[in-house]
Amino acid sequence: MLKIFKTSKNPHKNRLALIKKVEYGHGYSILRSSVSLRENEFLNNLSLQHDNYGYMSEELGMELDRLFSDDDYIVGIHRTGYSIVDEEMLNEIFNGGLINNGHIMQGAMSGNLDIENTVSFYTDFPILVDQLKKSFGYKNSQGSIIIRIPKSYIGKKDGEIKPIYYKTNGIVRLLPEFVYGFVPVDSEGKLGKIIRNPNYSDLHELDNDNLLYDERGISKARREGINLKREELSLNDKYNILKTAFIDTLKKYNLHQAEYALKSLIENNTVRFFSGLENRKALKEHIIYGDVYKILRFALNNDENLTKEELIANFINNELQIEKENNITK
């Protein structure tokens, strides 16, 4: 087998040799301090390059190493882009959270609720350090916002899935308790002292109707049949969403397809069999697994005596009758 990279018989010896090459006066050294690198020759060589560029204090390096070493959390950075980072901006982010709109901190949220639209995560600590030091190269960023989130919340590890965003004034923001702090940088890759967010927390007991989940968390929940609390609408509003999707599917296809789409939503929490992108989007955003029976009971005057099968049948019959009457009166 062809070996592209030569492997040292003694990675630790190789690491010690690299440490001797680290120039003094560069503060924190990844090679000297991070135990996790000892058996990885490629990362050891990469770390030598990162150690010899820019500057990071011993205090900052040890703090970031500690944050990164907890396997239950994922750590990433949001570069500030063409923004003047002053006390007012940091207070807005620390108190209000980070807007999900890419690596520029102005404007409203765009695209799906995907944390990686806004934050770059790294699996290797040396890469994280390198990107912090080189962040000025991204649109003259004055530094990076450090984000730290439990992996399970966004479907990157087994465990409880929880919301990480909230909506305010029509804008979706990452909750401020996941914003760890801000690390300034200059054009030479020298990192300043970290400014910590006083609102950051390792404890997350969230209870707010405006909370929203990351798309990865939602996808994982769907695969595993996990109930998630979505952005709350009234039962009447939810019923109208369900009714519209059912009727549109009935009109475009047939009764069999509309009935199959409804049962697929109930049993598998899937919306793909409904007609229309807008219908599917509304169902995904506002109707959760196990929620449909509650909606149907509401629509049928909360008759507790009806079985689940009767609820479905009555809903379909009612909508068919309404459609028939509407067609007669046209």
C-alpha positions in Angstrom: 0.0 0.0 0.0 1.4 3.4 -1.0 2.0 5.6 2.1 1.4 9.3 1.2 2.5 10.5 4.7 5.5 9.0 6.5 4.7 7.8 10.0 7.3 8.2 12.7 7.9 5.1 14.9 7.9 7.4 17.9 5.4 10.3 17.5 6.2 11.6 21.0 9.9 11.9 20.1 8.9 13.7 16.9 6.8 16.1 18.9 9.6 16.9 21.3 11.9 17.7 18.3 9.2 20.0 17.0 8.9 21.8 20.3 12.5 22.8 20.2 11.7 24.6 16.9 9.1 26.8 18.5 10.4 30.4 18.7 10.3 31.9 22.2 8.1 34.9 22.8 5.1 33.5 21.2 3.1 32.9 24.3 0.9 29.8 24.4 2.3 26.8 22.5 -0.1 24.2 21.2 2.7 21.7 21.0 3.8 22.2 24.5 0.4 22.3 26.2 -2.1 20.0 24.3 -1.8 16.3 25.3 -4.2 15.3 22.6 -1.6 16.0 19.8 1.1 13.6 21.0 0.1 10.7 18.8 -0.8 12.7 15.7 2.3 13.5 13.7 0.3 15.5 11.0 -1.3 17.8 13.7 2.0 18.1 15.5 3.7 19.5 12.3 0.6 21.7 11.7 0.8 23.0 15.2 4.4 24.1 14.8 3.3 26.4 12.0 0.5 27.8 14.0 2.7 28.4 17.0 5.1 30.4 15.0 2.5 32.7 13.5 0.9 35.6 15.4 0.6 35.5 19.2 -1.7 34.0 21.8 -1.2 34.4 25.5 -0.7 31.5 27.8 -3.9 32.4 29.7 -6.0 32.5 26.5 -4.5 29.3 25.1 -5.2 27.3 28.3 -8.7 28.7 28.5 -9.6 27.8 24.9 -7.9 24.4 25.3 -10.1 23.7 28.3 -13.2 24.7 26.5 -12.3 22.6 23.5 -11.4 19.5 25.5 -15.0 18.9 26.7 -16.3 16.3 24.3 -20.0 17.2 25.1 -19.6 20.6 23.6 -18.8 21.9 20.2 -16.7 25.2 19.9 -16.7 27.5 17.0 -16.0 31.1 15.9 -18.0 33.8 14.2 -15.7 36.3 12.4 -16.9 39.9 12.7 -16.4 40.9 9.1 -16.7 44.5 8.0 -17.9 45.6 11.4 -16.4 48.0 14.0 -16.4 46.0 17.2 -17.0 48.4 20.1 -18.6 48.1 23.5 -22.0 48.8 22.1 -21.8 46.0 19.6 -20.5 43.5 22.1 -23.2 44.4 24.6 -25.8 43.8 21.9 -24.4 40.4 21.1 -23.8 39.4 24.7 -27.2 40.5 25.8 -29.3 39.9 22.7 -27.5 37.0 21.0 -26.0 36.5 17.5 -28.1 37.1 14.4 -28.0 34.1 12.0 -26.9 35.7 8.8 -23.5 34.5 7.9 -20.2 36.0 9.1 -21.3 39.6 9.0 -23.2 40.9 12.1 -25.6 43.2 10.4 -29.0 42.5 8.8 -31.7 39.9 9.4 -31.5 36.1 9.4 -31.5 34.5 6.0 -31.7 30.9 4.9 -32.4 27.9 7.0 -31.9 27.8 10.8 -28.5 26.2 10.5 -25.9 27.3 13.0 -23.1 26.7 10.5 -24.6 29.6 8.4 -23.1 31.8 11.1 -20.5 29.8 13.0 -17.5 27.8 11.8 -16.8 24.8 14.0 -13.6 22.8 14.1 -12.8 19.2 15.2 -9.1 19.9 15.7 -7.9 22.4 18.3 -4.8 23.6 16.2 -7.2 24.5 13.3 -9.3 26.6 15.7 -6.3 28.5 17.0 -5.0 29.0 13.4 -8.4 30.5 12.3 -8.5 32.8 15.3 -5.1 34.1 14.5 -5.9 34.5 10.8 -9.5 35.9 11.2 -8.3 39.4 10.2 -7.9 38.0 6.7 -11.7 37.5 6.5 -13.1 41.0 5.6 -10.7 42.8 8.0 -12.4 41.1 11.0 -11.4 42.8 14.2 -11.7 39.4 16.0 -14.0 36.4 16.5 -17.0 35.6 18.7 -16.5 32.3 20.5 -19.6 30.1 20.4 -19.9 27.0 22.6 -23.0 24.7 22.4 -23.8 21.2 23.7 -23.4 18.8 20.7 -26.6 17.0 21.5 -28.7 20.1 21.2 -28.0 20.3 17.4 -27.9 16.6 16.7 -24.1 16.1 16.6 -24.2 13.7 19.5 -26.7 11.5 21.2 -28.6 13.2 24.0 -31.4 15.7 24.5 -32.2 18.0 21.6 -32.9 21.6 22.7 -33.7 24.9 21.0 -30.7 27.2 20.6 -32.4 30.3 18.9 -35.2 32.7 19.8 -37.2 35.1 17.7 -37.7 38.7 18.6 -39.1 41.5 16.4 -39.1 39.1 13.5 -35.4 38.4 13.8 -33.9 35.0 14.8 -30.9 35.1 17.1 -28.7 32.5 18.7 -29.4 32.6 22.5 -26.8 34.8 24.3 -26.1 32.0 26.8 -24.2 30.1 24.0 -22.0 33.1 23.2 -18.8 32.6 25.3 -16.9 35.7 24.5 -14.9 37.8 22.0 -11.2 37.4 21.0 -9.7 40.5 19.3 -7.0 40.2 16.6 -4.7 42.5 14.7 -3.5 42.3 11.1 -0.4 40.3 12.2 -2.3 37.5 13.9 -1.8 38.7 17.5 -4.7 37.8 19.7 -5.8 40.1 22.5 -7.3 39.3 25.9 -10.6 37.5 25.7 -13.7 39.5 26.6 -16.1 37.1 28.3 -19.9 37.2 28.0 -21.4 37.5 31.5 -24.5 35.8 30.1 -22.8 32.7 29.0 -24.0 29.6 30.8 -23.3 25.8 31.0 -26.8 25.3 32.4 -29.7 25.5 30.0 -33.2 25.4 31.4 -35.2 27.0 28.6 -38.9 27.9 28.7 -40.0 30.3 26.1 -42.7 30.0 23.4 -40.4 31.9 21.0 -37.6 29.3 21.1 -36.5 27.6 17.9 -34.4 24.5 17.1 -31.5 24.1 14.7 -32.3 22.2 11.5 -29.9 19.4 12.4 -31.7 18.9 15.7 -35.0 18.8 14.0 -33.8 16.3 11.4 -32.4 14.0 14.1 -35.7 14.3 16.0 -37.7 13.3 12.9 -35.5 10.3 12.3 -35.9 9.1 15.9 -39.6 10.1 16.4 -38.7 12.6 19.1 -41.3 15.3 20.1 -40.0 18.8 19.8 -41.7 22.0 21.0 -42.0 24.3 18.0 -42.9 27.9 17.6 -46.4 28.0 19.1 -49.5 28.9 17.1 -53.1 28.6 18.2 -54.8 25.3 17.5 -57.0 27.2 15.0 -54.0 28.4 13.1 -52.5 24.9 13.1 -55.8 23.5 11.9 -55.9 25.9 9.0 -52.3 24.9 8.0 -53.3 21.3 8.1 -56.6 21.8 6.3 -55.0 23.9 3.5 -52.3 21.3 2.9 -54.9 18.5 2.8 -57.2 20.3 0.4 -54.4 21.4 -2.0 -53.2 17.8 -2.1 -56.7 16.6 -2.7 -57.2 19.0 -5.6 -53.8 18.4 -7.3 -53.8 14.7 -6.9 -56.7 12.6 -5.4 -58.3 11.5 -2.2 -55.9 8.5 -1.9 -52.8 10.8 -2.0 -54.3 13.3 0.4 -55.2 10.6 2.9 -51.8 9.0 2.5 -50.1 12.3 3.1 -52.1 12.9 6.3 -51.4 9.5 7.7 -47.7 9.8 6.9 -47.6 13.1 8.8 -49.2 11.4 11.8 -47.2 8.2 11.8 -43.8 9.3 10.5 -43.8 13.0 11.0 -43.0 13.4 7.2 -44.5 16.2 5.1 -43.1 15.2 1.7 -46.3 13.7 0.3 -48.3 16.9 0.6 -48.7 19.1 -2.5 -46.9 22.5 -2.5 -43.6 23.7 -1.1 -45.3 26.4 1.1 -47.6 23.8 2.6 -44.7 21.5 3.4 -42.7 24.3 4.9 -45.6 25.5 7.1 -46.3 21.9 8.3 -42.6 21.4 9.2 -42.3 24.7 11.1 -45.5 24.5 13.1 -46.9 21.0 13.5 -44.9 18.5 15.6 -44.9 14.8 15.9 -48.0 13.7 17.9 -49.6 17.1 17.5 -52.1 16.2 14.8 -54.7 14.4 17.0 -54.9 17.4 19.2 -55.6 19.6 16.2 -58.2 17.2 14.9 -60.0 17.0 18.2 -60.1 20.8 18.3 -61.6 20.8 14.7 -64.2 18.2 15.8 -65.2 20.1 18.9 -62.9 18.1 21.2 -65.0 14.9 21.1 -63.0 12.7 23.5 -65.1 9.7 22.6 -63.7 9.5 19.1 -60.9 7.0 18.4 -57.8 8.1 16.4 -59.1 6.3 13.4 -62.5 8.0 13.7 -60.8 11.4 14.1 -59.0 10.9 10.8 -62.1 9.6 9.0 -64.3 12.5 10.3 -61.8 15.1 9.4 -61.5 13.7 5.8 -65.3 13.4 5.4 -65.9 16.9 6.7 -63.3 18.4 4.3 -64.8 16.5 1.4 -68.2 17.7 2.2 -67.1 21.3 2.5 -65.3 21.1 -0.8 -68.4 19.6 -2.4 -70.5 22.4 -1.1 -68.0 25.0 -2.2 -68.0 23.6 -5.8 -71.8 23.6 -5.9 -72.0 27.3 -4.9 -69.4 28.5 -7.4 
